[in-house]
Amino acid sequence: MILALDLGSTTFKAALYDAANKAVTRGRVDLEYTYGSNGETELDAAQVRHALQGACTQALTGYTPSDID
């Protein structure tokens, strides 16, 4: 199996694919931006890490590291 990541600008997605390239499970976490009064947009680094970890955790629930190629 292969874990594929889609790190988009609004959503982080993870999907676990089997040997036949079929998505077995998926995970998704939306990113939360902070908008300032001067029009600036910020994305907190800790939140980015949390979103990536969350998407991967969702996709990998029920699987062990030995299941992944």
C-alpha positions as CSV (number, residue, x, y, z in Angstrom):
1,M,0.0,0.0,0.0
2,I,1.0,3.6,-0.6
3,L,0.1,6.7,1.3
4,A,-0.5,9.6,-1.0
5,L,-0.8,13.2,0.2
6,D,-2.5,16.2,-1.4
7,L,-1.3,19.4,0.4
8,G,-3.6,21.9,-1.1
9,S,-4.0,25.6,-0.1
10,T,-7.3,25.0,1.7
11,T,-7.3,21.3,2.6
12,F,-4.8,18.6,3.3
13,K,-5.9,15.2,2.1
14,A,-4.3,11.7,2.6
15,A,-5.4,8.5,0.9
16,L,-4.1,4.9,1.2
17,Y,-4.0,3.0,-2.1
18,D,-3.7,-0.7,-2.5
19,A,-1.6,-2.6,-5.1
20,A,-4.4,-2.2,-7.7
21,N,-4.3,1.6,-7.2
22,K,-7.7,1.7,-5.5
23,A,-8.1,4.1,-2.7
24,V,-8.8,2.0,0.4
25,T,-9.2,4.9,3.0
26,R,-9.1,8.7,2.9
27,G,-8.5,11.5,5.4
28,R,-9.2,15.2,5.1
29,V,-8.6,18.3,7.3
30,D,-9.4,21.8,6.3
31,L,-6.8,24.6,6.9
32,E,-7.8,27.6,9.0
33,Y,-6.4,31.0,8.0
34,T,-6.2,34.1,10.0
35,Y,-7.1,37.4,8.2
36,G,-5.6,40.6,9.5
37,S,-7.0,44.1,9.3
38,N,-4.5,45.2,6.7
39,G,-5.5,42.3,4.3
40,E,-2.8,40.0,5.3
41,T,-3.5,36.2,5.5
42,E,-1.6,34.0,7.9
43,L,-1.4,30.2,8.4
44,D,0.0,29.0,11.7
45,A,2.8,26.5,11.3
46,A,1.5,24.4,14.2
47,Q,-1.9,24.2,12.7
48,V,-0.4,23.1,9.4
49,R,1.4,20.3,11.2
50,H,-1.8,19.4,13.0
51,A,-3.7,19.3,9.8
52,L,-1.2,17.0,8.1
53,Q,-1.1,14.7,11.1
54,G,-4.9,14.6,11.2
55,A,-5.3,13.7,7.6
56,C,-2.7,11.0,7.8
57,T,-4.2,9.6,11.0
58,Q,-7.6,9.4,9.4
59,A,-6.3,7.6,6.4
60,L,-4.1,5.2,8.4
61,T,-6.6,4.2,11.1
62,G,-6.7,0.5,11.3
63,Y,-3.4,-0.1,9.5
64,T,0.1,-0.8,10.8
65,P,3.4,0.5,9.3
66,S,4.1,-3.0,7.9
67,D,1.0,-2.6,5.7
68,I,2.6,0.4,3.9
69,D,5.1,-0.1,1.1
